[in-house]
Amino acid sequence: MPDAALRDNDAAPRTEFPIPANVYAQKVVSVEHFTQDLFRFRITRPQALRFRSGEFVMIGLPNAEKPVFRAYSVASPAWDEELEFYSIKVPDGPLTQHLQKIRPGDTVLLRQKATGTLIVDALTPARRVYMIATGTGIAPFASLIRDPETYEKFDQVILTNTCRDLADLAYGNRLVEETRNDPLIGELTEGRLHYYATTTRQESPLMGRITTLIENGKLFADLGVPPFDPATDRVMICGSMAMLKDVKELVEKAGFREGSVSAPGDFVVERAFVG
């Protein structure tokens, strides 16, 4: 359940400085707080902005002469008329300490270029794609599982979502449910979109770090699929630095080759973080 509405004295400062050059000034459409640490927000989309599902943009606030910008994966698909973002709340973060207080009607700054490695064009075709996420690392996959191009390239889409507590899984749980029921994309996901959500601290039906579940084979046993194989599988990784390192080592050990837009391969890693 979302947190109660923010108190008036918690609202973001309304003072706005001049908009820097080469930056879009967009309005906040909606804000939803899932826990004390996690929230999502949607903003208007500039007509001129083009991006590929899975990419990130630099966003900031007009609260300083030289505003702080941080990389945020776009959680909405490329066809969406609005832009969605999913964020952690960092109490002393240069950006998120203020961003977590935004309300509908406030202004968010957006640099004009989108980029990133978590796009299907950086992978060669295969039978299935694994999207390995921890925490807010699920954001780019929220974009990708709602994009028809993903299902054109892969027969199976397996999204894993690992967080400490059950409440932290709320965004991903709803995302998958809404995607499966979406009138535009739902039919494509039928029998093809698989969701594997685990916790590492609070007791739940599925527990354990995703690296452990890959190493001991439980992930594959639960899904009814064989272990990682570069002949049939592709892997996309986004989340904590420790998880990125460990999963990267696991797939490389299995014979996977890292890919890029210029040289598509078997797996890709996103290294953009917010603060």
Protein Blocks (a to p, Z undefined) as FASTA:
>chain_A
ZZddddfklpccfbdcdddehiacdddfbdcdfblmbccddddddfklccdehiacdddd
dfbfbdcddddddfbdfkbcbdcddddddfklmklmmmmmgcehiacdddfbdcdjkbfk
lpccdfbdcdddehjllmmmmmmmmgfklmmmpmbdcdddddfblklmmmmmmmmmmmmm
pmklmmmmgokaccddddfkbgcfbgcdfklmmmnommmmmnopacddfklpccdddddf
klmmmmmmmmmmnopacddfklgcfbdcdfbdcZZ
